[in-house]
Amino acid sequence: MEFIAKLEEVKQRYSRIQEQLSDPGVVSIQEKLIRLSKERSELQDIVEAYDQYNEVIKNISGNEEIINYGDKELSEMAEAELSDLYEKKSELEEKIKVLLIPKDPNDDKNVIMEIRAGTGGDEAGIFASDLFRMYTRYAETRGWKYEVIDMNEAGMGGLKEVVFGLSGASVFGDLKFESGVHRVQRVPLTEGSGRVHTSAASVVVMPEVEDVQVDIDPGELRIDVYRSGGAGGQNVNKVETAIRITHIPTGLVVQCQDERSQLKNRQKAMKVLKTRLYDLKLSEQTSEMAATRRLMVKSGDRSDKIRTYNFPQNRVTDHRIGLTLYNLSNIMEGDLDELIEKLKLADRTEKLKAG
């Protein structure tokens, strides 16, 4: 069976890694030690599940032998256990199939997130601010760090847009399905008649890239320096520290005014530009893949409305997977675990169907 052959390959690779990690010569090379330890960690769940599977197969074989050749009392006991063993076997097969799905190489990367107010005036800006708070609170529960790169404030404490970085363990893997249009339904503070309004904000989640992944020709960049606006102490509107970079071939524009140092703002802006260019390339690849198979969780398609937050009903609906949860107040406080796990499960299920 191809299924078993693949598991045997994984187990042999796992054993070789164990041997290498026991070799003092390997352990003394820090970079190799880190790489092997990471690979072992990735394979460990598969190997443990395969060991459990083999144990169940052995028990099934033993019980069938007792049924065929044992006495009546033992045969009855073995038969009673057999249905549970077959059920366990099926569960482990499904678990192993999921574990064998190739991992997205970007899942371990840090991310750059962008949130922009859409239709809905001041209420859309307030909602964009609420989403920013929701994601940063979730980051805190996960032990991630976040760093604001650029922020453009709107009226009534809202945001026109915010660009920020998140760093930590498996950030992109957990947040990649958040890209898309988020819609809110609630009664605005300014609404005297109690009428529910609908507004929207867009979210973009991009894996942060290393320098080697994106080559940028300096001749294709236009860099403008200007005075930053908003709160920021004595330097505001006096010193030209804010940076705007335009990538001429694609028309992409990034800006950063968060730091007081022009150099730091330039470094942050370049990081965002590289990330956007990489994401552009990634989106093209995703579009090609989507043409060959249906994606239930359309991580690359930002034009679709992906989720609705209905405040009067304390309800969140993710339209991609038909999921409705009645714990909106907790979700807005950063309790995103259930939502994110359901999205990841839907994605894995779809990949299994696609083969």
C-alpha positions as CSV (number, residue, x, y, z in Angstrom):
1,M,0.0,0.0,0.0
2,E,1.2,3.5,-0.9
3,F,-0.1,4.8,2.4
4,I,2.1,2.4,4.4
5,A,5.1,2.9,2.1
6,K,5.0,6.6,2.8
7,L,4.8,6.1,6.5
8,E,7.8,3.7,6.4
9,E,9.8,6.4,4.6
10,V,8.8,9.0,7.3
11,K,9.7,6.6,10.1
12,Q,13.1,5.7,8.5
13,R,13.9,9.5,8.1
14,Y,12.9,10.1,11.7
15,S,15.2,7.3,12.9
16,R,18.1,8.7,10.9
17,I,17.5,12.2,12.4
18,Q,17.5,10.6,15.9
19,E,20.8,9.0,15.2
20,Q,22.3,12.2,13.9
21,L,21.1,14.2,16.9
22,S,22.9,11.6,19.2
23,D,26.1,12.2,17.3
24,P,28.3,14.7,19.3
25,G,29.8,15.9,16.0
26,V,26.4,17.0,14.8
27,V,25.3,18.5,18.1
28,S,28.4,20.8,18.1
29,I,27.2,22.4,14.8
30,Q,24.5,24.7,16.0
31,E,22.8,25.4,12.6
32,K,22.6,21.7,11.8
33,L,21.3,20.9,15.3
34,I,18.5,23.5,14.9
35,R,17.5,22.3,11.4
36,L,17.4,18.6,12.4
37,S,15.5,19.3,15.7
38,K,12.9,21.2,13.7
39,E,12.5,18.4,11.2
40,R,12.2,15.8,13.9
41,S,9.5,17.9,15.6
42,E,7.6,18.0,12.3
43,L,7.8,14.2,11.8
44,Q,7.1,13.2,15.4
45,D,3.3,13.3,15.3
46,I,3.3,11.2,12.2
47,V,5.7,8.6,13.6
48,E,3.7,8.4,16.9
49,A,0.4,7.9,15.0
50,Y,2.0,5.2,12.8
51,D,3.3,3.4,15.9
52,Q,-0.3,3.5,17.4
53,Y,-1.6,2.3,14.0
54,N,0.8,-0.7,13.9
55,E,-0.2,-1.6,17.5
56,V,-3.9,-1.6,16.6
57,I,-3.2,-3.8,13.5
58,K,-1.3,-6.2,15.6
59,N,-4.1,-6.4,18.1
60,I,-6.7,-6.9,15.4
61,S,-4.7,-9.8,14.0
62,G,-4.3,-11.3,17.4
63,N,-8.0,-11.1,18.2
64,E,-9.0,-12.6,14.8
65,E,-6.6,-15.5,15.5
66,I,-8.3,-16.1,18.9
67,I,-11.8,-16.0,17.3
68,N,-10.7,-18.6,14.7
69,Y,-8.8,-20.9,17.0
70,G,-9.5,-20.0,20.6
71,D,-12.1,-21.4,23.0
72,K,-15.6,-20.0,23.2
73,E,-15.1,-17.6,26.1
74,L,-11.9,-16.1,24.8
75,S,-13.5,-15.8,21.3
76,E,-16.4,-13.8,22.7
77,M,-14.1,-11.4,24.5
78,A,-11.9,-11.0,21.4
79,E,-15.0,-10.3,19.2
80,A,-16.3,-7.7,21.6
81,E,-12.9,-5.9,21.4
82,L,-12.7,-6.1,17.6
83,S,-15.3,-3.5,16.8
84,D,-13.5,-0.9,19.0
85,L,-10.2,-1.8,17.3
86,Y,-11.6,-1.4,13.8
87,E,-13.0,2.0,14.8
88,K,-9.7,3.0,16.2
89,K,-8.0,1.8,13.0
90,S,-10.3,4.1,10.9
91,E,-9.7,7.1,13.2
92,L,-5.9,6.6,13.0
93,E,-6.0,6.3,9.2
94,E,-7.9,9.6,8.9
95,K,-5.5,11.3,11.3
96,I,-2.5,10.0,9.4
97,K,-3.9,11.2,6.1
98,V,-4.2,14.7,7.5
99,L,-0.7,14.6,9.0
100,L,0.7,13.5,5.6
101,I,-0.7,16.6,3.8
102,P,2.4,18.6,2.8
103,K,2.8,21.6,5.0
104,D,2.6,25.1,3.6
105,P,6.3,26.3,3.7
106,N,5.1,29.8,4.7
107,D,3.2,28.6,7.8
108,D,6.1,29.2,10.1
109,K,6.7,32.8,8.8
110,N,5.9,36.0,10.6
111,V,3.4,38.2,8.8
112,I,2.6,41.8,7.7
113,M,-1.1,42.6,8.2
114,E,-3.0,45.5,6.6
115,I,-6.5,46.5,7.8
116,R,-8.4,49.2,5.8
117,A,-11.8,50.8,6.4
118,G,-14.2,50.1,3.5
119,T,-17.7,51.3,2.9
120,G,-19.6,52.8,5.8
121,G,-18.0,56.1,6.7
122,D,-17.0,56.7,10.4
123,E,-18.5,53.3,11.4
124,A,-16.2,51.5,8.9
125,G,-13.2,53.3,10.5
126,I,-14.3,52.2,14.0
127,F,-14.7,48.7,12.8
128,A,-11.2,48.7,11.3
129,S,-10.0,49.8,14.7
130,D,-12.0,47.0,16.4
131,L,-10.4,44.4,14.1
132,F,-6.9,45.8,14.8
133,R,-7.6,45.5,18.6
134,M,-9.0,41.9,18.1
135,Y,-5.9,40.7,16.2
136,T,-3.4,42.3,18.6
137,R,-5.3,40.9,21.6
138,Y,-5.2,37.4,20.0
139,A,-1.4,38.0,19.4
140,E,-1.0,38.6,23.1
141,T,-2.7,35.4,24.0
142,R,-0.4,33.5,21.6
143,G,2.7,35.2,23.0
144,W,3.4,36.9,19.6
145,K,4.9,40.4,19.3
146,Y,3.4,43.1,17.2
147,E,4.9,46.3,15.7
148,V,2.9,49.1,14.1
149,I,4.5,50.1,10.7
150,D,2.0,52.7,9.5
151,M,-1.3,54.0,10.9
152,N,-3.7,56.5,9.4
153,E,-6.4,57.6,11.9
154,A,-10.0,58.5,11.1
155,G,-12.7,60.3,13.0
156,M,-14.3,59.0,16.3
157,G,-11.3,57.0,17.2
158,G,-11.4,54.9,14.0
159,L,-8.7,54.0,11.5
160,K,-8.5,54.6,7.8
161,E,-5.8,52.0,7.6
162,V,-3.1,50.3,9.7
163,V,-0.1,48.2,8.7
164,F,1.6,46.1,11.3
165,G,3.9,43.2,11.8
166,L,3.3,40.1,13.9
167,S,6.1,37.7,14.9
168,G,6.1,34.5,16.8
169,A,5.4,30.7,16.3
170,S,3.3,29.7,13.3
171,V,1.8,33.2,12.8
172,F,1.0,32.9,9.0
173,G,-0.3,29.3,9.5
174,D,-2.8,30.6,12.0
175,L,-3.8,33.9,10.3
176,K,-3.6,33.2,6.6
177,F,-7.4,32.6,6.3
178,E,-8.2,36.1,7.7
179,S,-7.5,37.8,4.3
180,G,-10.7,39.2,2.8
181,V,-13.6,41.6,3.4
182,H,-15.0,41.6,6.9
183,R,-18.6,43.0,7.3
184,V,-20.1,44.4,10.5
185,Q,-23.8,44.8,11.3
186,R,-24.6,47.0,14.4
187,V,-26.2,50.2,15.6
188,P,-23.6,53.0,15.4
189,L,-23.1,55.3,18.4
190,T,-24.2,58.2,16.3
191,E,-27.5,56.4,15.3
192,G,-30.4,57.8,17.3
193,S,-33.2,55.7,15.9
194,G,-31.5,52.4,16.8
195,R,-31.3,51.3,13.1
196,V,-28.6,48.6,12.3
197,H,-26.0,49.8,9.8
198,T,-23.7,47.6,7.7
199,S,-20.1,48.6,7.0
200,A,-16.9,46.8,6.0
201,A,-13.2,46.6,6.3
202,S,-10.6,44.7,4.4
203,V,-7.8,42.5,5.9
204,V,-4.7,41.4,4.1
205,V,-2.3,38.9,5.7
206,M,1.1,38.4,4.0
207,P,4.0,36.1,5.0
208,E,7.1,38.2,5.8
209,V,9.9,37.4,3.4
210,E,13.7,37.2,3.8
211,D,15.9,39.3,1.5
212,V,16.9,36.3,-0.6
213,Q,13.3,35.7,-1.8
214,V,12.6,39.0,-3.4
215,D,15.0,40.9,-5.7
216,I,14.3,44.6,-6.1
217,D,16.1,46.8,-8.6
218,P,16.8,50.1,-6.8
219,G,16.3,51.8,-10.2
220,E,12.7,50.8,-10.2
221,L,12.0,52.6,-6.9
222,R,10.8,56.2,-6.3
223,I,11.5,57.3,-2.7
224,D,9.8,60.4,-1.2
225,V,10.6,61.9,2.2
226,Y,8.0,63.9,3.9
227,R,7.0,65.3,7.3
228,S,5.0,62.8,9.4
229,G,1.5,63.8,10.7
230,G,-0.5,62.9,13.8
231,A,0.7,62.4,17.4
232,G,4.4,62.0,17.9
233,G,5.9,64.7,20.1
234,Q,8.2,67.6,19.1
235,N,9.4,66.1,15.8
236,V,5.9,66.1,14.2
237,N,5.7,68.3,11.1
238,K,9.2,69.7,11.8
239,V,11.5,67.0,10.6
240,E,11.1,65.0,7.3
241,T,11.4,61.4,8.7
242,A,8.4,59.8,7.0
243,I,9.1,57.6,3.9
244,R,7.0,56.7,0.9
245,I,8.3,54.1,-1.6
246,T,6.8,53.5,-5.0
247,H,7.6,50.4,-6.9
248,I,7.3,51.7,-10.5
249,P,6.7,48.4,-12.4
250,T,3.8,47.3,-10.2
251,G,2.5,50.7,-8.9
252,L,2.7,49.4,-5.3
253,V,3.1,52.2,-2.8
254,V,4.2,51.7,0.8
255,Q,4.8,54.3,3.5
256,C,6.0,54.4,7.1
257,Q,6.0,57.3,9.5
258,D,5.9,55.4,12.8
259,E,9.6,55.9,13.7
260,R,11.3,59.2,14.4
261,S,14.4,58.0,12.4
262,Q,14.2,58.3,8.6
263,L,16.5,55.3,8.3
264,K,14.2,53.1,10.5
265,N,11.1,54.2,8.6
266,R,12.9,53.4,5.3
267,Q,13.9,49.9,6.6
268,K,10.3,49.2,7.7
269,A,8.9,50.4,4.4
270,M,11.3,48.2,2.4
271,K,10.3,45.2,4.4
272,V,6.6,45.9,3.7
273,L,7.3,46.4,0.0
274,K,9.2,43.1,-0.3
275,T,6.4,41.3,1.5
276,R,3.8,42.8,-0.8
277,L,5.8,41.8,-3.9
278,Y,6.2,38.3,-2.6
279,D,2.5,38.1,-1.8
280,L,1.7,39.3,-5.3
281,K,3.7,36.4,-6.7
282,L,2.1,34.0,-4.2
283,S,-1.4,35.2,-5.2
284,E,-0.7,34.5,-8.8
285,Q,0.4,30.9,-7.9
286,T,-2.7,30.5,-5.8
287,S,-4.9,31.6,-8.7
288,E,-3.4,29.0,-10.9
289,M,-4.0,26.3,-8.3
290,A,-7.6,27.4,-7.8
291,A,-8.2,27.0,-11.5
292,T,-7.6,23.2,-11.1
293,R,-9.4,22.6,-7.8
294,R,-12.1,24.3,-5.8
295,L,-10.8,26.0,-2.6
296,M,-13.3,26.1,0.2
297,V,-11.1,28.4,2.1
298,K,-10.0,31.0,-0.4
299,S,-7.0,32.4,1.3
300,G,-5.8,34.1,-1.9
301,D,-9.1,35.8,-2.9
302,R,-9.6,39.1,-1.1
303,S,-12.5,40.4,-3.2
304,D,-15.0,38.0,-1.4
305,K,-16.9,38.9,1.7
306,I,-15.5,36.2,4.0
307,R,-17.2,37.0,7.4
308,T,-20.0,38.9,9.0
309,Y,-20.0,40.2,12.6
310,N,-23.6,40.8,13.7
311,F,-23.6,42.6,17.1
312,P,-27.3,42.7,17.8
313,Q,-27.3,38.8,17.7
314,N,-23.8,38.4,19.2
315,R,-23.2,36.3,16.0
316,V,-20.2,35.7,13.8
317,T,-20.7,33.9,10.4
318,D,-17.8,32.7,8.2
319,H,-19.4,32.4,4.8
320,R,-16.6,30.2,3.3
321,I,-17.3,27.2,5.5
322,G,-20.9,28.0,6.6
323,L,-19.8,28.4,10.3
324,T,-21.9,30.4,12.7
325,L,-20.8,31.1,16.3
326,Y,-22.8,33.0,18.9
327,N,-19.8,34.3,20.9
328,L,-19.1,37.6,19.1
329,S,-18.2,39.5,22.3
330,N,-15.5,36.9,23.1
331,I,-14.2,36.9,19.5
332,M,-13.8,40.7,19.5
333,E,-11.7,40.3,22.7
334,G,-9.3,38.1,20.7
335,D,-10.7,34.7,21.4
336,L,-10.2,33.4,17.9
337,D,-9.0,29.8,18.6
338,E,-12.2,28.0,17.7
339,L,-12.8,30.0,14.5
340,I,-9.2,29.6,13.3
341,E,-9.2,25.8,14.1
342,K,-12.4,25.3,12.1
343,L,-10.9,27.1,9.1
344,K,-7.8,25.1,9.3
345,L,-9.8,21.8,9.5
346,A,-11.9,22.9,6.5
347,D,-8.7,23.6,4.5
348,R,-7.2,20.2,5.4
349,T,-10.4,18.4,4.5
350,E,-10.5,20.1,1.1
351,K,-6.9,19.2,0.4
352,L,-7.7,15.6,1.2
353,K,-10.6,15.6,-1.2
354,A,-8.4,17.1,-3.9
355,G,-5.9,14.3,-3.4
